[in-house]
Amino acid sequence: MKNIFFIGAGGFASECYCYLQDIMKVDKDIIFKGFLSTSNDLAQYGLSDLYLGSYDDYEFQEYDYAVIAIGTPSIRKQIYFMLKKRGVKLYTLISPYSVVPEQKNLGEGSIIANFVTIAANAKIGVCNVINSLSAVGHDVEISNFNVISSHADICGNTKIGNCNFFGSRCSTLPHTVIGDNNKIAAGSVLYKKYRDNNVIQGNPAVCICKTEDL
């Protein structure tokens, strides 16, 4: 049995709740317990009764697992290490409507939304988000704490570092290399090597400024 707690109580958390409901239809050992967050925006989604308070105050037990249901890479990273320091187990949420043939290559605490396809030999690190209708090609390497928005196309042999945010409908051409802490605008097409801490935009995509300049 696994008791699932979501860390986060906003729009993305409500979205993840829908994915988990689909999982619970086929896995009767999964029980959803509620949302833990320092803020609560669940009323607009009709989920306020499932809010349990702050994760700082909750004492996780043996069969408890956490899902970091927050869509900002830096916050996902911060909460991940806080939970690991407390000995909390992370649940990897995979929609039953997605195709993930090699789950051994998928790091803990990741969220794979509806209708995602991950090809053979792709390696995905911890605590990533790959949102709906995205595709990850063969031999892709994705490190940790990345958030890839919907309709992305990550082509074969792409390498992605840590803590990057991809807007909707981004694409990478084969053998693209992306560093750490980049923000990539929706609809961008990446085709070469991109270093760290850049805002990247366009087709073909170019670095338009540093993230600290925003």
N, C-alpha and C positions, 0 to 999 in steps of 0.2 A: 504494500500500500504506500502511496505517496500523497502527502498533503501539500497542495500547491498554494503558495502565496505570491501575489504579484507585488513587486516593489514599484510603486507608481500608481497614480490615481487620476490620470488625465485621458485624453483622447486615444493615445496609442495603447494605453492599458485596456481601455474598453474594446479596442480592436483585437488585442491579444486574447481577451476573454472569449470572444466569438470563436477564435481558433481552438481554444482549449475546450469549449463546449463540444466541438466536433470530435476532438480527441477522446473525450469522456464517453462518447457514444460507442466507441469500439474498445476502449480500455477501462474496464470497470474498477481497476485498482487506483485510478486517479480521482482524487477528491479536491475540489476547489474550496479553499477556506476563506479567502478574502484579499482585500487590497491593503497594503501598508505603505504609508507615505507621510511626509511632513506637511503636505497640502492635499486638499480633497476637491476635485472638480467632477465628481461622479454623478451629482444630482441631475445634470443635463442629459445623462445617458440612462437614467432610471436605475442606477446601481448603488445609490448612496447607502442602502442597507448592508452592503457588503464591505463598507469601509471599517477597518479595525483600528486605525490610529497610526502612530509613527512606528517605523521599523526600528528606531532606536530603543523603543520600549518593549518590543516583543522578544520573548525568550524562545528561540527556535528549539524544537524537540527532534528526536531521532528520525522520525518519518516525515519531517518537514523539508520542503524544497522551495527555493526562491526562483522566480523569473523576474529579471530586471526589465520591466515593461515601460521603458523610457527611451525616447528616440534621439537623444543627444550623445554622441560618442564619448565626450569627456566625462559626462555624468555617469554613463554606463561603466566606464573604467573606474571611476572613483568608488562607486557603490560596489562593484565587483570585488575590489581589494578589501573594502570594509567588511563585506560578508565573508570572504575567505579568512580574514583575520579572526572572525568570530566562529569559524568552523562550520558555517552554513553551507549546505549542499545546493548546487545550482541545477535546475532542471532545463533540459534542452527541449524547446517547444518546436515540434515539426508538424505542420498541418498534414492531415491524412490525404489531402488533395494535392500534395506536392510529391515530386519524384526525387528521392535522395537515396540512391542505390548503395552508397558506401558510407554508412553513418559512422563507421570507425574513424573516418577522416574529418569528422565534424566536431569542433571543440565544445566543451560544456557551456551552458548558459546562452547558447545561440537561439535565435528565433527565426524560423523559416515559415513564412506566411503562405497563403493559398496559391496554388498553381505555379510554384517555383520548380524549375528543373535544374538539377546539379549533375553534370556529366561525370564520366569515369575519370578517376585519378585526380580529381580536384581535391585540394586540401584547404580546409577552412578552420581558422583558429578559434579562440574562445570569445564568447559574448558578442558575436556579430549579429546583425539583423539583415535579412534579405527579404524584401517585401514582395508583395503579390505580383505574379506574372513576370518575374525576372528569370533569366537564364544564366547559368554559370557553366562555361565550357570546359573541355578536357584540359587537365594539367594546369588549371588555374591555381594560384596560391594566394590566399587571402589571410592576412595575419589576424590581429585582434582588435575588437571594439569598433569595427566599422559599421556604418549604417548605410545600406544600399536601398534606395527608394524603389517604388514600383516601376515595372516595365524596363528594368535595366537589362543590358545585354553585355555580359562580361565574356569576351571571346577567349579562345584557347591560348594557354601559356601566358596570360596576363598575370602580373605579380602586383599585389596591393599590400601596402604597409599597414600601419596602425592608425586608428582614430580618424579615419576619413569619413566624410559625409558626401553621399552621391544624391543629387536631386533626381526627380523622376525622368525616365527615358534617357538616361545616360548610356553610352556605348563605349566599349574599348575595342580597338582593333587587336588582332593577335600580337603577342609579345610586348604589349604596353607595360610599362613599369611605373608605378605610382608610389610615392614616398609616404610620409606620415603627416597627419594633422592638416589635410587639405580639405577645402570645401569646393565641391564641383557642381556647377549650375545645371539646372534641369535642361535636358536636351543636348548636352555636350557630347562630342565624339572625340575620344582621346586616342592618340596614335603613336606616342613616342615615350620618352622618359620624363617624368615630372618629379621634382624634388619635394622638400618638405615645406609645410606652412604657407601654401599658396591658395589663392582663389583662382579657380580654373573655369574657363567659360568658352563656348563657341564650337563651331564645326568648320575647320579643325580646331580643337581646343587649345587655348593658350593661357598662360598665367597672366592675369590682369592686375593683381596686387598681392601683397602679403596679408595673411589672415589678421595679423595684429594691426593692420591699417584700417580695418573695418570700423 
